[in-house]
Amino acid sequence: MSTIAFVPIISVDRLAQPVHLKLFSGRPRIYWSLQALSRSGRADRVVVYTNDDRVEDAVLDFGLAAVEIIRTEIRNPDEALSAFLKEVGLPEGDLLLTAPTASLFLSERQLDFVISELQPDCYPVLSDIRMLLTDVDGVLTDAGMYYGESGEELKKFNTRDGMAFKMLRERGLKIGIITGEDTEIVARRARKLGVDHLYQGILDKLPVVNGICAQEGIELSQVAYVGDDIGDLTALSAVGFAACPSTAEPAVKRVAHYLCERGGGEGCVREVAELILAALDRKSD
């Protein structure tokens, strides 16, 4: 499934300057909406649908990633969406988001929230989850690296995530940690949490996920994985339920089934655990 942000800019009067090109803080108004859409990473495509050469030239000058232009000859703004769908179509399962065209204060956080609200119902998948796997840095921690005066490395974990592991294990789910780092801090934390599987120093995580599944007799479709960076992409793309913190990299947000409201180290794993537990409760009712 991919997400398309649809940005229609139709000029009725070709002689008048489009309001979207009027300057705000030194940039055309449309720039600020497109910048937020581009930086958010939640849209695979940002489509500017316009009939105006001036708009096309301005957008090209912005040089923003993932932003493309589709020209049209229509001059009625009310017909833009239906014309776009007729000309281009929308693949089954794709999500179309009609974005504000000249919002000066559109934020990446707002876009994340809106798109998350439009995510499909995940309960059927969540009710079959039998194992939760997670990364460490940027998920169980805030991705910060702290050092004491003697040079020892420190990490800050969230106790709510620890309780999430406990709740899931009490319901019979397996728990695992797979991380690219290799530290005694993580080993101690894993022992305290009583995780079933701990793998450190792992750069290619999918083979490890496959190995754990084979060992436990669990299908990939029954695995929930929480990751935040590009090292998690292969695992996230393969499991039944892929989740990421709100602070994840844009590339990760694009493949995740669920974008957490909480960031890394802020209880995002607890958030995912509560979704799984709610689905299990619904299934048992």
C-alpha positions in Angstrom: 0.0 0.0 0.0 1.3 3.5 -0.9 0.1 6.9 0.1 -0.5 9.7 -2.4 -0.8 13.3 -1.3 -2.9 15.1 -3.8 -2.3 18.9 -4.1 -4.7 20.5 -6.6 -3.8 24.0 -7.7 -6.2 25.1 -10.5 -6.1 28.7 -11.8 -9.4 30.0 -13.0 -8.0 33.3 -14.2 -4.6 32.8 -15.9 -3.9 36.6 -15.8 -4.2 37.0 -12.0 -1.4 35.8 -9.7 -2.4 32.6 -8.0 -2.8 33.0 -4.2 -0.5 30.0 -3.7 2.4 32.0 -5.2 2.1 35.0 -2.9 5.0 35.2 -0.6 5.1 34.4 3.0 8.4 34.6 4.9 10.2 34.9 1.6 8.7 31.8 0.0 5.5 31.2 -2.0 2.7 29.9 0.2 2.5 26.6 -1.5 6.1 25.9 -0.5 5.3 25.5 3.1 2.6 22.8 2.5 4.9 20.9 0.1 7.8 21.1 2.4 5.8 19.6 5.3 4.6 16.8 3.0 8.0 16.1 1.6 9.8 16.1 5.0 7.1 14.0 6.7 8.0 11.0 4.6 4.4 9.6 5.1 3.5 10.1 1.5 5.2 8.0 -1.2 4.1 10.5 -3.8 3.2 14.2 -3.5 1.3 15.1 -6.7 0.8 18.8 -7.6 -2.1 18.8 -10.0 -2.1 22.1 -11.9 -3.1 23.9 -15.1 -0.7 26.8 -14.5 2.8 27.2 -15.9 3.7 29.6 -13.1 2.9 27.0 -10.4 4.8 24.3 -12.3 7.9 26.5 -12.6 7.7 27.5 -8.9 7.3 23.9 -7.7 10.2 22.7 -9.8 12.4 25.4 -8.3 11.7 24.2 -4.8 13.5 20.9 -5.5 11.6 19.0 -2.8 11.9 15.3 -2.6 9.0 13.1 -3.7 7.1 16.1 -5.2 5.9 15.6 -8.8 3.8 17.6 -11.2 0.9 16.4 -13.3 -0.6 18.9 -15.8 -4.2 19.3 -16.6 -6.4 21.4 -18.8 -9.4 21.7 -16.5 -10.2 25.2 -15.1 -12.8 24.3 -12.5 -11.2 23.6 -9.1 -14.2 21.5 -8.1 -13.5 19.0 -10.9 -9.8 18.5 -10.0 -10.2 15.4 -7.9 -12.5 13.5 -10.2 -10.4 14.5 -13.2 -7.2 13.3 -11.5 -8.8 9.9 -10.6 -10.1 9.5 -14.1 -6.8 10.4 -15.7 -4.4 8.6 -13.4 -6.5 6.2 -11.4 -5.8 4.9 -7.9 -4.5 1.4 -7.4 -6.5 -0.8 -5.1 -5.3 -0.5 -1.5 -3.6 2.8 -2.1 -4.4 5.8 0.2 -5.2 9.2 -1.4 -4.8 12.2 0.9 -6.1 15.6 -0.4 -3.7 18.0 1.1 -4.2 21.7 1.9 -2.7 23.8 -0.8 -1.6 27.0 1.0 -1.5 26.2 4.7 1.3 28.2 6.2 1.5 26.2 9.4 1.0 22.6 8.3 3.3 20.4 10.4 4.9 17.0 9.9 3.3 15.9 13.1 -0.2 16.9 11.9 0.4 14.9 8.7 1.5 11.9 10.6 -1.6 12.0 12.8 -4.0 12.4 9.9 -2.5 9.6 7.9 -2.4 7.3 11.0 -6.1 8.0 11.5 -6.7 6.7 8.0 -4.8 3.5 8.5 -6.9 0.3 7.9 -8.3 -1.7 10.8 -5.4 -3.7 12.1 -7.3 -5.8 14.7 -7.7 -8.9 12.4 -3.9 -9.1 12.1 -3.1 -8.1 15.7 -5.4 -10.8 17.1 -3.1 -13.5 15.5 0.2 -12.0 16.8 2.2 -14.5 18.8 5.5 -12.7 19.1 6.8 -9.2 19.5 10.3 -8.2 18.3 11.8 -4.8 18.7 14.9 -2.8 18.1 16.6 -0.9 20.9 18.1 2.4 20.0 15.3 4.8 18.9 12.6 2.4 20.0 13.3 1.3 23.6 15.5 4.4 24.0 15.4 7.9 22.6 18.4 7.1 20.3 20.6 9.3 22.5 24.0 8.2 23.5 25.0 9.2 27.0 28.5 9.0 28.5 29.6 9.1 32.1 32.7 10.9 33.3 34.8 7.7 33.1 33.6 7.1 29.5 31.0 4.5 30.2 28.0 4.5 27.9 24.5 5.0 29.3 21.1 4.4 27.9 17.7 5.5 29.2 14.9 3.0 29.0 11.2 3.5 29.6 9.6 1.5 32.4 6.2 1.5 30.5 7.9 -0.6 27.8 9.1 -3.0 30.4 5.6 -3.4 31.7 4.4 -4.0 28.1 6.8 -7.0 27.8 5.5 -8.4 31.1 1.8 -8.0 30.0 2.5 -9.8 26.7 4.4 -12.6 28.2 1.5 -13.2 30.7 -0.7 -13.7 27.7 1.6 -16.3 26.2 3.4 -14.2 23.6 7.1 -14.5 22.9 9.4 -11.4 23.2 12.6 -10.7 21.5 15.1 -7.9 21.0 17.3 -7.5 17.9 19.8 -4.7 17.8 22.7 -3.5 15.8 24.6 -2.4 19.0 26.4 -4.9 21.3 26.5 -3.6 24.9 26.2 -5.1 28.4 23.6 -2.5 29.1 21.2 -4.0 26.7 22.0 -7.5 27.9 21.3 -6.5 31.5 18.0 -4.9 30.4 17.0 -8.0 28.5 17.7 -10.2 31.5 15.6 -8.0 33.7 12.7 -8.0 31.2 12.9 -11.7 30.8 13.0 -11.6 27.0 12.9 -14.9 25.2 15.4 -13.9 22.5 18.2 -11.4 22.5 20.4 -10.8 19.4 23.0 -8.0 19.4 25.4 -6.7 16.8 22.9 -7.6 14.0 22.9 -5.5 10.9 20.7 -7.7 8.7 17.8 -8.4 10.9 15.4 -10.4 8.7 17.5 -13.6 8.8 17.4 -13.5 12.6 13.7 -12.9 12.6 13.3 -15.9 10.3 15.5 -18.0 12.6 13.5 -17.1 15.7 10.3 -18.0 13.9 11.6 -21.4 12.8 12.7 -22.0 16.4 9.4 -21.1 17.9 7.2 -22.5 15.2 5.7 -19.1 14.5 4.8 -17.7 11.0 6.1 -14.3 9.9 2.5 -13.2 9.7 2.2 -13.8 13.4 5.1 -11.4 14.3 4.8 -7.8 15.4 8.1 -5.8 14.9 8.8 -2.3 16.1 11.7 -0.5 14.4 12.8 3.1 13.6 15.7 3.1 11.2 16.8 1.8 7.8 18.4 -1.3 9.5 14.8 -2.4 10.4 13.3 -2.1 6.9 13.7 -5.7 5.7 12.2 -7.0 9.0 9.4 -4.5 9.0 8.5 -5.3 5.4 8.2 -9.0 6.1 6.3 -9.4 9.3 2.5 -9.4 9.9 2.4 -6.2 11.8 5.1 -3.5 11.4 5.1 -0.5 13.8 7.4 2.4 14.3 7.7 5.3 16.8 6.6 8.8 15.8 10.4 9.7 15.7 11.2 7.0 13.1 13.0 7.8 9.8 10.7 8.7 6.9 11.6 5.5 5.0 10.4 3.5 8.0 7.2 5.4 8.3 6.3 4.6 4.7 6.5 0.8 5.2 5.0 0.6 8.7 1.4 -0.5 9.2 1.1 1.6 12.3 2.8 4.8 13.3 2.8 5.3 17.1 1.8 8.5 18.7 4.8 8.1 21.1 8.4 8.5 20.1 11.4 6.3 20.8 12.0 5.9 24.5 8.6 7.4 25.3 6.6 4.1 25.6 6.0 3.4 21.9 6.4 -0.4 22.6 3.8 -0.1 25.3 1.5 1.5 22.8 1.9 -1.4 20.4 1.5 -3.9 23.2 -1.8 -2.4 24.2 -3.1 -2.7 20.6 -2.2 -6.4 20.6 -3.8 -7.0 24.0 -7.0 -5.1 22.9 -7.2 -7.3 19.8 -6.7 -10.5 21.8 -9.5 -9.3 24.2 -11.8 -8.6 21.3 -11.1 -12.0 19.8 -11.9 -13.8 23.0 -15.2 -11.9 23.5 
